[in-house]
Amino acid sequence: MELEFIEIERDPPKIQRGVTEEEIQKLKPIHKDLQPRALILEVEVFMNIRSKQAFPDSNAFLQWCLEHLNVLIWSAYDLDEVNKCIDTIFPMFRRKFMDIWGRDQCFWNFSIHFKKLAHFSNKNVEYGPDNTLIIDTTAYRLFYNIRRCYLTLPKMTISERLNYLSGTLCDQLWKWLIAPNCIEYADIISRLIPLDEESFVYISWNTSRP
């Protein structure tokens, strides 16, 4: 089967500016009149599923996301395990998510579970790259998507995570939410986050084996 490689671009972005803080403040009151937009989150963006512990400011982050976006949880972990963690740690948000998907909804290849936005779009035809953003912690899981429809979090210590979700990430999502062109703005944000070179070396080695 012929592989579809994501775009890895090293050149500076053509668009040098996104949405200014002043523009954000002006547009915030009318954002609810904009086209609905979806956010797909890997569960490990806001919690450690192995230790069953939420990351700092996860509650505030999820609350913000659910107020402004349609949120789907999509994890590469087993669905039963994901559901147990959410029911234990975030029961107040359980019914607010569009849905919760596990690895059974992933595309399996080369012993790796991949996530394809196209799979989500096939089941939710109103959503696509122009109004949907995937946020994950590992780049290789999104190997079959163009870079402009997803973000991967930078590697951070627990202390560096403090206020990252409800601060830095929410600010980026605000700008993506009200940007005239979501795809272009997602591209700008993604270029600010270093590529996970180890992930791409790993996946390239696996996909090149006979």
N, C-alpha and C positions, 0 to 999 in steps of 0.2 A: 504493500500500500504506500502510495506517495505521501510524504509528510507535508504539512502546511506549516511553514516556519513563521514565527512572529517576527515583526520588524524590529531590528535592533539598530537604532540610529545614534551615531556619535556626534553629528554636527550640531551646532547651536540651533535652537528653535528659530523658525522664521518669524514667529510672532514674539516680540520682545516684551510685551506687557499683557497682563491679564486684566482683571477688573480691579479698579482702585478702591480703597477703603471708602472714599466718599460716594462712589457709585454703589457700593454694597449697601450703605445706609439708606440711599435713596430708593433702591430696589427692594429692600427687605419687606416693606409693607404690601407690595403687590406680588410677591413671589407665589402666593397661593393661586393666582390667576394664570400662572404659567402652565405649560404642558406637564402632565404628571411624569415624574421621573423615578426610576427604581434604583435601589442600592442593594447589591448582593454582597453579604459579609461572610467571610470565613470565621467560624466561631472563635478561633484563636487570635483574632484581631482584638477582642475584648476580654478574653479569659484564657487561662492555661487549663486545657481540658484534662491533662494528666493529673495535675494536682487539685483540679476542681476549685480553682481560685480565680476570682475576677481581678483584672488589672485595675490600677488606680483610675478613678473617674469614669469607669465603665458605665455606671448608671446614668450619669449626666450625658455621656456620649450617646447611648442608646435612646434616651429620652429625646434628645435633640433630633436624632435621625428619624425616629418614628413620628415626630411632629411635622417634619418637612419632606419626608420621602417615603415611598413604599419600600419596605425592607424585607428581603428574603435572606434567611440564613442558609448557607450552603457550605457544608464541611466535607472534607475528605475522610473524616472519621465515620465510624459506624453510626447509623441513625439512632439506634437505641441509646447509645452512649451520649450522643449530643442532646437528645431529648431529656435524659435524666439530669444532665448538668444544667440545662436551661430551667427545667422544672424546679431544681433545687436552689439555684442561685438567682435566677431572673424570672420567678413565677409571675411577677406583675406585668411582664412584657409578652408572655407566652402567646396570648390571643391577639396581639397586635401585629405580629409578623405575618407577611403574606403567606409564608409557608416555611417549613424547615426541611431541608434536604440533607441527605448523608451521602456516603460514597456510592450508594446504589444508583444515584443519579449522575455519577461521574462517568467519563469515558475512560475505559481501562485499556492501557496499551503499554508494552514493555515493563510490566509489573508496577506501573505507576498509575495513579488515579488523576486524570486531567479534568478540568472544568471548561466547558465550551459555552460561551454566551449564546450561541445558536440553539443549543438545547433548551435553554430557558426561554428564548424568543419563540421557539416552535410551540411552546405550551402557553406563552403569554404574548400573543401576536402584536400587542400594542407597544411592546418594548424591544429596543434594539440598541446598537452602538451609539446612536445619536441621543438617547435619553436614559441609558442604563450604565452604571459603573460597578465593576467588581473590585472589591478590596480584599486582598489576601496577604498572607505573611510569607509565602514562598513563590518565587517566580515560575518555577518549572511546572507548577500545577496549571498555569495559564498559558502553557506553551502553544496552544492551538488558537490563540486569540491575537488580534492586532493589539499593539501596545496602547493604542488610543482609547480602549474601552476598559482598561483596568489600571489599578495601582497596587504596588506591593509596599508594605511598610519597611522602613529602614531597620537594620538590626539595632536594638536598644537594650540597655540594662533596665532593671526595674525602676531605678531612680530617674533615668532619662525618660521613662514613660510617664512620669508624673505630669499631669495636665496636658499630655500630648494629644490624647484622643479628643477631649473636650476643648482643647486650645488649637493647636496647629492643624489637626486633621479636620475639625469642624470648620475652621476658617477656610481651608482649601475646598471643602464640600460646599460652603456657602457660595464661593466664587464659581464653582462648577455648576451649582444649581441655577444661578441667575446669569451665567455667561451666555452671550448670543449664540455661541457655537460650542456645545459641550465637548465634542471630539477634539477640537483644537485646544481647548483649555485643559482637558485631561492630558493631552500630549505635553503641555508646558509643565504641569505638575510632575508627571512621570519622569521628566528629564532632570528634575531636581533631586530625585531619589536614586542613589547609586545602584547600578545593576548588580544583582547577586551572581557574581561571576562563577562561584562554586556550583550553583544550581545549573547554570548553562553548560558548564564543563561536564557535569554529571549526566544531564539529559542528552547532550550531544554524543557522549560515549555510549550510552545505552541505545540510542536510536541508530548508531552507525554499526552496531554489531550485526552479523549475518543472522 
